Each structure stands twice: as structure tokens, then as C-alpha cells.
Amino acid sequence: MSVLLVVGYVWPEPNSSAAGSRMLSLLAMFRAQNWTVIFASPAEKSPHRFDLSQWQITEEQILLNDSSFDEQLKQWQPDMVMFDRFMLEEQFGWRVEQQCPDALRLLDTEDLHFLRLARQQAFKAGRAVTLEDLHNEQAQREIAAIYRCDLTFIISEAEMQLLTEHFKVPAELLCYSPFWLDAEPEADLPTFEQRQHFVSIGNFRHEPNWQAVLWLKQQIWPLIRKQLPKAELHIYGAYPPPKATQLHQPKEGFLVKGWAESAAEVVKNGRVLVAPLAFGAGLKGKFIDSMVQGTPNVTTAIGAEGMLHQGQWAGLIGETAAQIAEAAVLLYQDQVLWQQKQQQGFRILTERFAQEQHQPRVWQQLIAVQQQLSQHRLMNFTGAMLRHHQHRSTQFMAQWIEAKTKLAELKHSFAQETTHE
């Protein structure tokens, strides 16, 4: 039986982030093909994590900068290793190449971190993204990791285009792997009349979500509330910090509710989802949730990036506080427009994110690369060159850290023995 090892940045939390939901969909694809799956992570197990054992997936704790991972690799002997984000490839990739040279190395970017960083820098500076923003150090690291791996999952067509056209990354190293769904929209969703209030949702640890909440509180919500004085905005998200809960103002209809047991339920009962994302990357799971639950939304062009169908969106798009507020009020009051946008959301799900459209294609490309792995690697000389240089430096740094840690432990042990004498 074939074995997949996933080296996870965090343990999957499908109710906390879109990244957690997407990871589960990838794991489900391998389990459906009867692969043995091992999920290993150096992160602490969180209270909201998904219990992978119910899918017969083995959970393993691993250590950073520690040769114990080499021994674990020898024991597991994976046929594929998937790195969850480029930082994990940097940390563990050289060990995988040494211990399991024939294992296909797969990178899941989740989104392009360097693109999100570039947009965040431009946002903070109050200007458009420049080449200097885009060509940052993180871009060098992330794209180098793409080259070092045999195949990389890219979640957005916009990011596929950026990598192939601007950065000239060979298309054969990339695989378009968006969100995919296998469920039809519920037949008994609440109607326009049965819904009330606005809703916003997003993990507070994700900086674009936090900035969206601030923008709502400081500029957008006062404009909406002026026209709809009885409306409320219910804000949900995992891990709300004190600075977020302090924004809770019931008299203003601005309600910070924090963790939601079911994102589906809170989105389903709102009339309009508002998520004004000033920067970000990848695909936003909150909009998948809103379309599944038949809840039209208001966002920015960056929020809707990679998710439109034939130029149409499941809601309205604005770029300024005034535009977003106006769009939110219009969508909240206009039942005909609301129903049109709801149906557009259902079309987007069917045309762009159906499981039967993507999963077989992704699996086929993955297996094709595995079957011709030697030839595939010969065609990627840049990747071989980067592995030679980068892995040497990473390997020596990791070994130095490990030796330093062990030396410190020995000194501590010796000091304790001396004290007892």
C-alpha cells in the first residue's frame, strides 16, 4: 500500500480556517485512493483540531532541527511527502531527500505567502504594489521551494498566472488545485425574508481578516448603520485577541462574537456577508461558505480574486469604504438583486469548484509525475541546483542547532550532578 507523509505547519482546523478545510480535502483524496496517510507536525495539538484518527490517519509529533526525524522517515518509508507551506520544505526537505530520495516531494502553498506580504506592505504604505514589493525575500524563498519540489499545488488561477508569466516558473512544476466541493446547495436554505443582519467571519490570527474588521469598525459600518439604524453586524472568527473583543459595541450594532462552532450556521442565517479584504492572496474560504449557504457577499477585487465566473460575482464588489457600504445596503434591501446574486453563487460553485471537475485531474497529474519521476527531475535542472546549494546551508544550520541544543543539555545535566555532590 502506498504511503503519503504530510509535514504539517499546523494541525488541520476546518472550523477555524479555510486552510484547514482544504487540507482535509487533500487528505480525503489520498484516503479515497486507499493510500496510507501519516500526518506529522512540529506544532502543538490545538483544541480545535480535527481528529484525523477517525479517517484512519496516523498522527505523529516531530521535532525541528532534530535528527530523530531521519529515523522516523526510515521507519515510514513514504512514497510521497507533502510539505504544508514552503517553510516546512525549507526545514525538512533536505532530510526527506537524504532518507527517501525516491519519494515524490509535493508542496502545498495554501496561498502565495510572498504575494500576500507584498500586498500588505503596499497597503500599509498606502500605495499600489510595486515590483520591489513583489520581488521580496519571501518570494525568493517560496519560489525556490517550488523548484526544489517535484510538484506544487497552487490554489488560484491568478497565482498560477503570476508564477508562469511573471516569474517564468515551468507549468509542469505546478498543479492548479483549488477548493472543491461534492455537495449540492441545501434545498431548504432560509429565504431573504427569513434572514436578517450582516455577518463577517475569519480567523483573527490572519492579518487580512483583522484589518478587514478594523476597516468595518472605523469606516464602513458607521456608513451602513446610518442608512440601516436597526441592522447589526455579527463578527465571528477563531482566536479573537483582546484588541478585537474590545471593539464589541452592542449599542452600535457591532457585535464581536468570536469562535463559531459552525461557520455554516452563522453564515446561513445572515442576509449579507461583508468581508472587505484590503490585501491577501489565494482563495478565501469564507466566500465558498457564503455561496454554499446562499448568502450573497460584499468584498473587494482582491477578495473575489480567482473566484469569479465569466466576470460575474456572487455579490457586489467595492474598493472604498463608501462603495462597500453602498453595496452592502443595496444588497441588504433589494430582494431581486439578492436572489440574482445567490443564484450566481450557486453557478460559481458548479462551474468552478465542483469536486468531479478538479479532483480526478489533480490526481492524474500527480500520478503521472510519480510514474516518470526520474525524467521529470532531469528536466528541472534549476531545482537540482537549488537543492544542492540551499540544502547544504539548511542542513549545516540544522545540524549546528541540534549540536548546540545537545551541548546545552549536557552542560545543564553536568551542573545538576555537580550541585548534588
VEXKOL-407368 format. One record per residue (C-alpha): x negated, y, z negated; residue in one letter. Coordinates in Angstrom, 2 decimals. Each point is the difference from the previous one (the first is absolute). Last residue first. Layout:
<recs>
- c1_c2_c3_type
- X_Y_Z_A
...
</recs>
This chain:
<recs>
- c1_c2_c3_type
- -27.61_16.30_-45.02_E
- 3.57_1.00_0.87_H
- -1.21_3.29_1.49_T
- -2.59_-1.75_2.16_T
- 2.65_-2.37_1.37_E
- 2.29_2.95_0.81_Q
- -2.79_1.89_1.79_A
- -0.87_-3.08_2.05_F
- 3.63_-0.40_1.11_S
- 0.22_3.68_0.98_H
- -3.30_-0.19_1.91_K
- 1.20_-3.14_1.79_L
- 3.29_1.64_0.94_E
- -1.82_3.08_1.34_A
- -2.26_-2.25_2.08_L
- 3.07_-1.80_1.38_K
- 1.56_3.29_1.03_T
- -3.21_1.23_1.63_K
- -0.35_-3.26_1.93_A
- 3.60_0.26_1.24_E
- -0.44_3.63_0.99_I
- -3.22_-0.82_1.87_W
- 1.67_-2.92_1.77_Q
- 2.88_2.23_1.07_A
- -2.38_2.69_1.29_M
- -2.09_-2.56_1.86_F
- 3.04_-1.52_1.65_Q
- 1.49_3.35_0.94_T
- -3.28_1.13_1.62_S
- -0.44_-3.28_1.87_R
- 3.67_-0.15_0.89_H
- -0.12_3.39_1.61_Q
- -2.96_-0.71_2.25_H
- 0.70_-3.48_1.36_H
- 3.78_0.37_-0.18_R
- -0.19_3.23_2.00_L
- -2.06_-1.65_2.72_M
- 2.33_-2.98_0.21_A
- 3.01_2.35_0.22_G
- -1.61_2.01_2.78_T
- -0.75_-3.22_1.86_F
- 3.68_-0.92_0.14_N
- 0.16_-2.15_3.14_M
- -2.05_-2.71_-1.67_L
- 2.48_0.02_-2.88_R
- 2.92_-0.88_2.27_H
- -2.06_-2.73_1.65_Q
- -0.66_-1.63_-3.37_S
- 3.59_0.50_-1.20_L
- 1.79_-1.49_2.99_Q
- 2.57_-2.06_-1.91_Q
- 0.20_2.53_-2.82_Q
- 0.59_2.88_2.42_V
- 2.87_-1.87_1.66_A
- 1.42_-0.91_-3.42_I
- 0.23_3.66_-1.02_L
- 1.41_1.13_3.34_Q
- 2.74_-2.65_-0.14_Q
- 0.83_0.83_-3.61_W
- 0.42_3.70_0.78_V
- 2.19_-0.75_3.03_R
- 2.18_-2.48_-1.94_P
- 0.42_2.53_-2.86_Q
- 0.80_3.03_2.12_H
- 3.26_-0.28_1.96_Q
- 1.56_-2.78_-2.08_E
- -0.56_2.09_-3.12_Q
- 1.97_2.95_1.31_A
- -1.71_3.34_-0.61_F
- 0.24_2.09_3.16_R
- 3.19_-0.73_1.92_E
- 2.18_-1.43_-2.77_T
- -1.19_2.25_-2.82_L
- 0.07_3.06_2.25_I
- 3.53_-0.86_1.14_R
- 1.22_-0.23_-3.62_F
- -1.52_3.41_-0.69_G
- 1.74_1.45_3.04_Q
- 3.28_-1.32_-1.39_Q
- -0.59_1.91_-3.23_Q
- -0.96_3.08_1.97_K
- 3.31_-0.04_1.89_Q
- 1.92_-0.58_-3.24_Q
- -1.63_3.01_-1.65_W
- 0.63_2.18_3.06_L
- 3.71_-0.87_-0.13_V
- 0.14_0.49_-3.78_Q
- -1.58_3.47_0.05_D
- -0.44_1.12_-3.61_Q
- -3.12_-1.80_-1.25_Y
- -1.67_0.04_3.42_L
- 0.45_3.76_0.26_L
- -1.21_0.61_-3.57_V
- -3.11_-2.13_0.53_A
- -0.80_1.61_3.37_A
- 0.25_3.50_-1.50_E
- -2.22_-0.98_-2.92_A
- -2.59_-1.57_2.30_I
- -0.03_3.01_2.32_Q
- -0.28_2.49_-2.89_A
- -2.82_-1.94_-1.67_A
- -1.87_-0.15_3.30_T
- -0.73_-2.97_2.28_E
- 3.39_-1.51_0.73_G
- 1.27_-3.35_1.28_I
- 3.55_-1.36_-0.10_L
- 1.42_-3.47_-0.52_G
- -0.61_-3.45_1.43_A
- -2.29_1.41_2.67_W
- 0.06_0.10_3.79_Q
- -2.99_0.38_2.31_G
- 0.70_-3.26_1.80_Q
- -0.15_-1.77_-3.38_H
- -1.83_1.87_-2.74_L
- -2.09_-1.88_-2.59_M
- -3.65_0.74_0.76_G
- 0.12_3.39_-1.68_E
- 3.27_0.72_-1.84_A
- -1.66_1.37_-3.13_G
- -2.65_1.80_2.05_I
- 2.76_1.71_2.01_A
- 1.60_1.08_-3.28_T
- 2.89_-1.50_-1.96_T
- 3.77_-0.08_-0.37_V
- 1.77_-3.31_-0.37_N
- 3.06_-1.98_1.04_P
- 1.06_-2.73_-2.46_T
- 1.22_-3.18_1.71_G
- -1.59_-2.27_-2.60_Q
- -2.38_-1.59_2.50_V
- -0.78_3.45_1.42_M
- -0.80_1.44_-3.44_S
- -2.18_-2.97_-0.93_D
- -1.96_0.28_3.26_I
- -0.30_3.71_-0.74_F
- -1.39_-0.68_-3.48_K
- -2.54_-2.38_1.54_G
- -1.93_2.84_1.58_K
- -2.15_-1.06_2.94_L
- -3.69_0.84_0.18_G
- -1.39_3.38_-1.03_A
- 0.68_2.90_-2.35_G
- 0.51_3.73_-0.08_F
- 2.75_2.54_-0.67_A
- 2.54_-2.71_-0.80_L
- 3.46_1.48_-0.53_P
- 1.92_-3.08_-1.22_A
- 3.75_0.67_-0.32_V
- 2.39_-2.97_0.06_L
- 3.60_0.95_0.73_V
- 3.30_-1.41_-1.33_R
- -1.56_-1.91_-2.87_G
- 1.52_-3.29_-1.13_N
- -2.01_-2.24_2.31_K
- -3.30_1.68_-0.90_V
- 0.46_-0.77_-3.71_V
- 1.07_-3.57_0.69_E
- -2.71_-0.83_2.53_A
- -2.77_1.35_-2.21_A
- 1.01_-2.55_-2.60_S
- -1.40_0.10_-3.55_E
- -0.65_3.70_0.47_A
- -2.86_1.64_-1.91_W
- 0.17_3.77_-0.47_G
- 3.28_1.86_-0.48_K
- -1.10_3.57_0.73_V
- 3.31_1.87_0.28_L
- 0.17_3.42_1.65_F
- 3.66_1.09_-0.27_G
- -1.13_3.39_-1.26_E
- 1.59_-0.52_-3.41_K
- -1.45_-3.52_-0.01_P
- -3.60_1.29_0.25_Q
- -2.63_-2.78_0.12_H
- -3.25_1.65_1.11_L
- -1.69_-1.10_-3.24_Q
- 0.44_-3.60_1.18_T
- -2.42_0.72_2.83_A
- -2.81_1.61_-2.02_K
- 0.45_-2.79_-2.55_P
- -0.96_-2.58_2.65_P
- 2.60_-2.06_1.92_P
- -1.32_-3.55_0.52_Y
- 2.52_-1.35_2.51_A
- 2.39_2.28_1.82_G
- 3.48_1.47_-0.07_Y
- 1.26_3.55_0.50_I
- 3.74_0.69_-0.18_H
- 0.93_3.35_1.57_L
- 3.38_1.33_-1.09_E
- 2.72_1.93_1.79_A
- 2.43_2.29_-1.82_K
- -1.49_3.30_1.23_P
- -0.16_-1.09_3.65_L
- -1.08_3.13_1.90_Q
- -2.29_1.39_-2.70_K
- -0.92_-3.54_-1.02_R
- -1.52_-0.64_3.40_I
- -2.18_3.13_-0.12_L
- -1.05_-0.70_-3.62_P
- -0.81_-3.59_1.05_W
- -2.46_0.99_2.73_I
- -2.43_2.40_-1.66_Q
- -1.45_-0.95_-3.39_Q
- 1.70_-3.28_-0.81_K
- 0.04_-1.48_3.48_L
- -3.56_1.08_0.73_W
- -1.13_-1.49_-3.31_L
- 1.76_-3.28_0.76_V
- -1.59_-0.11_3.46_A
- -3.43_0.63_-1.53_Q
- 0.53_-3.01_-2.27_W
- 1.01_-2.20_2.92_N
- -3.01_1.03_2.10_P
- -2.29_-0.75_-3.01_E
- 1.06_-3.63_-0.48_H
- -0.09_-0.66_-3.74_R
- 3.59_1.28_-0.20_F
- 1.27_-2.99_1.98_N
- 2.84_1.26_2.19_G
- 3.72_0.72_-0.01_I
- 2.26_2.95_0.76_S
- 3.79_0.07_-0.32_V
- 2.66_2.57_0.78_F
- 3.48_0.07_-1.47_H
- 3.15_-1.93_0.82_Q
- 1.14_-3.13_1.76_R
- 3.51_-1.41_0.24_Q
- 1.10_2.58_2.57_E
- -2.83_-0.87_2.40_F
- 0.77_-3.70_-0.37_T
- -1.67_-2.46_-2.35_P
- -1.57_-2.99_1.78_L
- 2.24_-3.03_0.45_D
- -1.50_-1.63_3.07_A
- -3.57_0.05_-1.24_E
- -2.59_0.73_2.67_P
- -1.34_-3.18_1.66_E
- -2.98_-1.74_-1.57_A
- -3.23_-1.21_1.59_D
- -2.07_3.13_-0.51_L
- -3.41_1.05_1.22_W
- -2.36_2.69_-1.19_F
- -2.70_0.69_2.57_P
- -2.78_-2.28_1.28_S
- -1.75_1.35_3.08_Y
- -3.13_-2.15_0.28_C
- -3.43_1.53_0.52_L
- -3.42_-1.37_0.93_L
- 1.15_-0.75_3.57_E
- 0.90_3.68_0.41_A
- -3.66_1.02_-0.14_P
- -0.46_3.04_-2.30_V
- -0.49_3.09_2.17_K
- 0.31_2.48_-2.91_F
- 2.44_2.30_1.78_H
- 1.82_-2.37_2.34_E
- -0.18_-3.37_-1.76_T
- 0.08_1.12_-3.63_L
- 2.47_2.86_0.40_L
- 2.30_-2.08_2.19_Q
- 0.14_-2.86_-2.50_M
- 0.65_2.60_-2.71_E
- 3.00_1.36_1.89_A
- 1.18_-3.57_0.60_E
- 0.10_-0.45_-3.77_S
- -0.81_-2.92_-2.31_I
- -3.44_-0.98_1.24_I
- -1.12_-3.55_-0.84_F
- -3.71_-0.46_0.65_T
- -1.73_-2.90_1.76_L
- -3.47_-1.54_-0.10_D
- -1.27_2.28_-2.73_C
- -3.23_2.01_0.11_R
- 1.45_2.40_2.57_Y
- 3.00_0.82_-2.18_I
- -2.29_0.45_-3.01_A
- -2.04_2.52_2.00_A
- 3.26_1.80_0.82_I
- 0.77_0.34_-3.71_E
- -3.48_1.11_-1.07_R
- -0.47_2.56_2.76_Q
- 3.54_1.29_-0.48_A
- -0.65_0.32_-3.75_Q
- -3.01_2.18_0.73_E
- 2.19_2.46_1.89_N
- 0.49_0.30_3.74_H
- 3.66_0.98_-0.32_L
- -0.58_3.07_-2.14_D
- -2.89_1.16_2.17_E
- 2.15_-0.60_3.08_L
- 2.53_2.41_-1.47_T
- 3.40_-0.58_-1.65_V
- 2.19_3.11_-0.02_A
- -0.23_2.56_-2.79_R
- 1.03_0.74_-3.58_G
- -3.27_-1.14_-1.61_A
- 1.84_-2.49_-2.20_K
- 1.90_-1.29_3.01_F
- -3.18_-0.30_2.08_A
- -1.65_-2.08_-2.71_Q
- 3.10_-2.18_-0.33_Q
- 0.16_-0.51_3.75_R
- -3.60_-1.16_0.10_A
- 0.54_-2.28_-3.02_L
- 3.06_-1.63_1.58_R
- -1.96_-0.57_3.18_L
- -2.94_-1.45_-1.93_F
- 2.27_-2.43_-1.81_H
- 1.36_-1.46_3.20_L
- 3.07_-1.88_-1.21_D
- 0.45_-3.46_-1.51_E
- -3.54_-0.63_1.40_T
- 0.35_-3.79_0.12_D
- -3.37_-1.46_0.96_L
- -0.49_-3.58_1.19_L
- -3.23_-1.97_-0.11_R
- 0.31_-3.37_1.73_L
- -1.86_-2.61_-2.02_A
- -2.97_-1.56_1.77_D
- -2.64_1.81_-2.07_P
- 1.54_-1.09_-3.32_C
- -2.66_0.52_-2.70_Q
- -2.14_2.72_1.58_Q
- 2.75_1.73_2.00_E
- 2.36_-0.10_-2.98_V
- -2.67_1.51_-2.25_R
- -0.66_2.75_2.50_W
- 3.69_0.86_0.18_G
- 0.57_0.26_-3.77_F
- -0.54_3.65_-0.95_Q
- 0.17_1.69_3.39_E
- 2.89_-2.22_1.04_E
- 1.80_0.92_-3.22_L
- -0.44_3.71_0.71_M
- 1.47_-0.51_3.49_F
- 3.50_-0.81_-1.21_R
- 1.34_-3.46_-0.98_D
- -2.68_-2.28_1.39_F
- 1.37_-3.13_1.64_M
- -2.20_-3.09_-0.01_V
- 0.73_-2.79_2.44_M
- -0.97_-3.70_0.06_D
- -0.66_0.10_-3.73_P
- -2.56_-2.27_-1.71_Q
- 1.61_0.31_-3.48_W
- -2.82_-1.51_-2.05_Q
- -2.84_1.64_1.89_K
- 1.89_3.29_-0.15_L
- 0.39_-0.33_-3.78_Q
- -3.74_-0.56_-0.35_E
- -0.73_3.15_1.97_D
- 2.55_1.90_-2.09_F
- -2.01_-0.91_-3.12_S
- -2.81_2.03_1.58_S
- 1.36_3.16_-1.63_D
- 0.18_3.52_1.34_N
- 3.75_0.19_-0.53_L
- 1.69_-2.91_-1.75_L
- 2.78_-2.29_1.15_I
- 3.35_-1.04_-1.54_Q
- 1.88_-2.70_1.89_E
- 3.68_-0.46_0.85_E
- 1.00_-3.10_1.98_T
- 2.97_0.41_2.32_I
- 2.76_-2.60_-0.39_Q
- 2.59_2.64_0.93_W
- 1.23_0.12_-3.61_Q
- -3.68_0.27_-0.97_S
- -0.15_3.44_1.59_L
- 1.81_1.65_-2.90_D
- 0.40_3.52_1.34_F
- -1.73_2.67_-2.04_R
- 1.97_2.46_-2.15_H
- -1.84_-0.73_-3.27_P
- -3.42_0.42_1.66_S
- -2.70_-2.65_0.27_K
- -3.34_1.76_-0.34_E
- -1.85_0.52_3.25_A
- -2.94_-2.17_1.15_P
- 2.35_-1.84_2.36_S
- 0.49_-3.47_1.45_A
- 3.02_-1.30_1.90_F
- -0.43_-3.59_1.17_I
- 2.29_-1.23_2.78_V
- 0.29_-3.56_1.33_T
- 1.37_0.24_3.52_W
- 3.30_-1.64_0.85_N
- 0.75_2.34_2.92_Q
- 2.85_1.56_-2.00_A
- -2.56_0.51_-2.81_R
- -2.14_2.06_2.36_F
- 2.88_2.23_1.06_M
- 1.20_0.32_-3.61_A
- -3.40_1.38_-1.00_L
- 0.32_2.67_2.67_L
- 3.51_0.93_-1.14_S
- -1.20_0.11_-3.60_L
- -2.77_2.42_0.93_M
- 2.59_2.21_1.67_R
- 2.10_0.22_-3.12_S
- -2.99_0.90_-2.16_G
- -1.19_2.65_2.45_A
- 3.50_1.49_-0.01_A
- -0.46_0.74_-3.69_S
- 1.43_-0.57_-3.46_S
- 2.73_-2.60_0.52_N
- -2.23_-2.14_2.23_P
- -2.83_-0.02_-2.57_E
- -2.79_-2.13_1.49_P
- -3.05_-0.43_-2.26_W
- -2.57_2.68_0.81_V
- -2.92_0.31_2.42_Y
- 0.60_-3.60_1.01_G
- -2.51_-2.44_1.44_V
- 2.34_-2.37_1.83_V
- -1.34_-3.51_0.60_L
- 1.82_-1.97_2.68_L
- -0.44_-3.77_0.11_V
- 0.87_-2.43_2.79_S
- 1.32_-3.46_-0.94_M
</recs>
